[in-house]
Amino acid sequence: MTFPKPSAERLAASEEALRSLPGYTNHEPGEKEFAVLDPSTEERIATLKSLSPEEAIAEVAIADEAGRAWAKTTPRHRSDTLHNAYTLLIANKERLAFVISREMGKTFAEAQGEVQYAADYVRWYAEELLRPAGGYRENPVGGSTILTKRVPIGLSLLIAPWNFPMAMITRKIAPAIAAGCASVIKPAGLTPLTTLLTVELLVEAGVPKELMRVVTTTQSSAFSEAVLADPRVRKISFTGSTSVGSTLMGLAAKNIVKSSMELGGNAPLLVFDDADLERAVEGTMLAKLRNGGQSCVAANRIYVQEGIADAFVEALSEKMSQVVLGNSIAEGVGLGPAINRAAVNKFQHLVDDAVAHGAELRTGGRTPEGAGYFFEGTVLDRVPTEAEIANTEIFGPIAAISRFSTQEEVLQRANDTPFGLASYVFTENLDRALNVADALETGLVGINNGVPSNAAAPFGGMKQSGLGREGSHEGLEEYQEVRYYNIARREST
């Protein structure tokens, strides 16, 4: 298979973006270094230091001291700084997008979209931190007045995943800055470059560099154990797998560290007979192929009612077959590479297993030969419940479709999972849309909408998909403690 290749102009621009990174090097990694690869080519694009747990604790000390000073700044100062940061991030949209595409494999168009989405969190919290928080109330039995206020929780540990290397960082660091907190930031080892550039731009915008300490390391477990054992750390925000989140919660419990966990997903997407076919197909493509399917809210189990199923599968298969696979920064590409070879091997296994169990392969299903971690956009129809793909998070460009007859049946199947992050409903019946959304056991529901995430909305899951929320005012509260003052009063004469 021949892939579209990036133009000389785009390749040069992406190389320039990489070379502009703070402390950029690209040599064969030494003993305490690691390489960052381009998933489109499997070539090394940068070499970074792998910091030890002891070095991480030194960063904790720097951030803690800076945080104590930052907590005393005025809300207006923090707001103005974040507004400056938003402007600077948008001014560097192309530069950031090239780095995202090169290290993560997201198409350049999607990477530009991620920069805007990530910057939206910065702008949102620049505004949200100025809105009043706290209250005034009378003691119900008299004799005193109660005042409540929100204060910074303190030093925060922010651990981000590889799939949205900019948005998952700003979704954590923007509310931390807004609340008056310092942070120690650990980006994913697969995609650390975007974090380094984002933090550099935040510093340029006026955020003290001591307030945000980035730790790149290959010793993830030792890092987490050391940092969470430090009593100066009062908050952890983690996005990643449920198994790792559970381990981190255990470590956080020892020092009673407040935890926000955005964990695994197994999102059901329900298409009812009365859905608008074109709208449902387009929404499914967005919910399935955003970020190449490498998203915790990606449509994972697609349930289509029998009356519309044949037309839906035919239309979805046609659209999927037209998606152009290729180098992430090449023009016209709609699907870039997966993050690594292990992911591609997993996709091939899941497809082969599903077909072996009786699923119908409608399009795709192959791993092309050659360099790069590529897998075709794939549609599987009539996926049986015993197939492995029906019971695991795919995290890739495979649409696994099952059919259903009744609303009661599909709701039972949709909720039959320990996860509860996102779900999707496609129907033109308003009553059904709201009733089904209420019955789905997930933290967010897209109704006739394949991309429900928004900086102004509280993002998070139920059951084993996590704790806490990111975005909206709830996201700011994750970095705050509530205090109250009880002021005694007596009658004046």
DALINLIN-V354579 format. One line per field, one symbol per residue. phi: phi as a letter, one per 30 degrees, with the letter a starting at -180 (. if undefined). A space follows every 10 residues. Layout:
# DALINLIN-V354579
phi: ???
This chain:
# DALINLIN-V354579
phi: .ccdcddedd dddddddddd ddidbabedd dcbbccccdd biddcabbdc ddedddddde dddddddddd dcddeddddd dddedeeddd dcededddde ddccjdeddd ddddedddde dddeddcddd debjabbcde cijaccccbc bedjeccccc ccdbdcdddd dcdddddddj cdbcccdddd bdddddddde dddddkdedd dbcdccacce ddeddddddd dddcabbbbl ddddeddddd ddddchddbc bccdbaddbc ccedddeddd ddddeddcce iiidbdcddc bccbdedcdd dddddddddd dcddcledcd didcbcddda ddddddeddd ddddddcjdc dcaiibcddj djccbddbbc chdddddddd bbddhadbcc cbcbcbdddd ddddddadca dbabbbaccd ededddeddd cbdbbcchbd bddaddcdcl bchdckbibb jhddddddcb ccbbcccdbb dcc
